[in-house]
């Protein structure tokens, strides 16, 4: 069930995502699969992880999200004292 390289990824992943995003998908999928997730769930998790690093542009091309530009942060909103 695990993919050994990018060339083994499903065609929809290879045709839609740039090489860097494909590498992220591969690593996330294989990690999820090794944790016992089904192929469908591992694929969904991998897509979700790709979406934390990449966004689909207006022309349909996937682009990296600039650091700090996605509005996702692990820091709190505590006001400065």
N, C-alpha and C positions, 0 to 999 in steps of 0.2 A: 504494500500500500504506500510506502514512503517513496518519494522521488529521489533518484540519485543525482540528477542534474537538471538544469533548466530545460534542456531539450525534451525531457519526459513530461513536462507540465502539460495540462490540458490546453488545447488549441485556443480556447477563449482567453486564457490567461496570457499566453504568448502573444496573441494578436492584439490584445488591449493594452498591456502594461509595458513600460520601458524596462530595460534590462535590470536596473537597480530595484525596481518594484517586484520584478520576477524573483530576484534573489531573496527579497523579504518574504514573498509568498512561499517560496520553497522552504525556507527556514521555519516559518510559522506553521506551515502545514505539517512538516515532518515532526516538529516538536509536539504538536497537538496529537498527531497519529501515534507517536510513541507513548503518549500519556493515556492511550486507549480510546480516544474519540473516534467515532465513525468517520468514514471518508467525507460524508456530507457535512458533518459538524466541523471537521478539521478544515475543510474548504471554506466554510463560513467564517471561522475564526481567522483564517489566513487573509481573507478579503477584508475583514474588519481591521486587522492589523495594518494591512497596506493602506487603508483609508486614514490611519493616524499619521502616516508619513507622506501620502500623496493625495491629490485631489484631481477630479476630472474637470478639465477646463471647458470653456464654452464651446470649443470645437470638438470636444470628445476626447482630446488627448489628455493623458495623465501627466501631472507635473508635481514636482516636490513641493511640499508646503514649507514656506519660509519659516525658519525657527521663530517661535513666538507669534506667528501670523495666523494661527488657526484658532486662537482663542482658547486653546486647551493648555492648562497649566496645572502643575502639581502644588503650586504655592497657594497660600491662603489669601484672603483679602483684608487682613488685619491692617487698620490704618497705622501710619507711622506715628510715633509718640512725640 
